[in-house]
Amino acid sequence: MSEATPEHERLDAASLSARDAYRLMTDVVAPRPIAWVSTLDARGRANLAPFSYYQAVCSVPPTVIVAIGSRGDGRPKDTLANILESRELTISHVSEPVLAAMNATSAELPPEVDEWEVAGEPGQRLQSRPSSCVAPPRVAQALAALECRMTHAIPLGHGRHGAPSSTLVIARVECFWLAPGLLQRDARGHLRVIDPAALASVGRLGGMSYARTTDVVELPRP
Ligand SMILES: Cc1cc2nc3c(=O)[nH]c(=O)nc-3n(C[C@H](O)[C@H](O)[C@H](O)COP(=O)(O)O)c2cc1C
């Protein structure tokens, strides 16, 4: 593999505006999975919002990370405030059928407005299903979900008004939910690979773009 050629343009991270740094991070590190995060505030009010600074980072124990940026005025987003308070979150999987509903829940709404109510067409409202280990419910229409408990919250960078630029939440998965038909076992009882076509995962690209998983390439390990 050749090194970066002279034609490549080099940008020093320290010289970038926050806007351009966001541009490069989200355009280059792509596609990213989307965590559709359900939380509850201290009064039990529900919140639901998507986050694509999201990744699986450990299998034993199953661990995920989600990074939540501070608002322009320095206040934490409702999702982060709720996680810091309760340590509980449920992450629903984003697939093609729920893409528009997921997008609708990214609207900046005051804490008293329930994103579950605003997402989806009339007659096709989002429905919740109770979780088993944590309080925040999962999205019924999502094909998979992870009930999680926060283990660490790490502030990153310096944002406005003394707030961190972002907060990295590390969370342990307490249990998994999979839609009927997705889980299959081989003769030895091991889980088989879930059919990517059945899960129809969607990835976030830069800007307003999303990637489907309809063009899958299989590559045996060397
Ligand atoms: C696909 C998608 C991915 C997003 N990823 C992030 C993210 O990784 N971090 C973040 O802070 N905001 C992200 N957002 C924006 C939040 O969803 C948005 O700020 C939302 O209003 C936060 O809601 P809350 O205040 O109820 O927590 C994303 C939005 C979309 C549509």
The ligand as a Tripos MOL2 file, in Angstrom:
@<TRIPOS>MOLECULE
LIG
   31    33     1     0     0
SMALL
NO_CHARGES

@<TRIPOS>ATOM
      1 C1        -28.5650   10.3680   12.0310 C.3       1 LIG1
      2 C2        -28.2490   11.3530   13.1230 C.ar      1 LIG1
      3 C3        -27.1230   11.1730   13.8890 C.ar      1 LIG1
      4 C4        -26.8030   12.0560   14.9290 C.ar      1 LIG1
      5 N1        -25.6770   11.8370   15.6650 N.ar      1 LIG1
      6 C5        -25.3840   12.6500   16.7110 C.ar      1 LIG1
      7 C6        -24.2370   12.3860   17.5170 C.ar      1 LIG1
      8 O1        -23.4920   11.4240   17.3140 O.2       1 LIG1
      9 N2        -23.9770   13.2190   18.5540 N.ar      1 LIG1
     10 C7        -24.7970   14.2750   18.8450 C.ar      1 LIG1
     11 O2        -24.5490   14.9860   19.8120 O.2       1 LIG1
     12 N3        -25.9000   14.5400   18.0890 N.ar      1 LIG1
     13 C8        -26.2130   13.7530   17.0430 C.ar      1 LIG1
     14 N4        -27.3360   14.0020   16.2910 N.ar      1 LIG1
     15 C9        -28.2210   15.1130   16.6680 C.3       1 LIG1
     16 C10       -29.1670   14.7420   17.8180 C.3       1 LIG1
     17 O3        -30.0050   13.6620   17.4580 O.3       1 LIG1
     18 C11       -30.0190   15.9840   18.1850 C.3       1 LIG1
     19 O4        -29.1780   16.9800   18.7350 O.3       1 LIG1
     20 C12       -31.1730   15.6960   19.1150 C.3       1 LIG1
     21 O5        -32.0310   16.8380   19.1440 O.3       1 LIG1
     22 C13       -30.7470   15.4270   20.5420 C.3       1 LIG1
     23 O6        -31.9340   15.1990   21.2730 O.3       1 LIG1
     24 P1        -32.0430   15.3030   22.8590 P.3       1 LIG1
     25 O7        -31.7870   16.7340   23.2670 O.co2     1 LIG1
     26 O8        -33.4590   14.8730   23.0930 O.co2     1 LIG1
     27 O9        -31.0440   14.3670   23.4610 O.co2     1 LIG1
     28 C14       -27.6520   13.1640   15.2090 C.ar      1 LIG1
     29 C15       -28.7960   13.3530   14.4100 C.ar      1 LIG1
     30 C16       -29.0760   12.4790   13.3670 C.ar      1 LIG1
     31 C17       -30.2900   12.6910   12.4950 C.3       1 LIG1
@<TRIPOS>BOND
     1     1     2 1
     2     2     3 ar
     3     2    30 ar
     4     3     4 ar
     5     4     5 ar
     6     4    28 ar
     7     5     6 ar
     8     6     7 ar
     9     6    13 1
    10     7     8 2
    11     7     9 ar
    12     9    10 ar
    13    10    11 2
    14    10    12 ar
    15    12    13 ar
    16    13    14 ar
    17    14    15 1
    18    14    28 ar
    19    15    16 1
    20    16    17 1
    21    16    18 1
    22    18    19 1
    23    18    20 1
    24    20    21 1
    25    20    22 1
    26    22    23 1
    27    23    24 1
    28    24    25 2
    29    24    26 1
    30    24    27 1
    31    28    29 ar
    32    29    30 ar
    33    30    31 1
@<TRIPOS>SUBSTRUCTURE
     1 LIG1         1 GROUP 0 **** ****
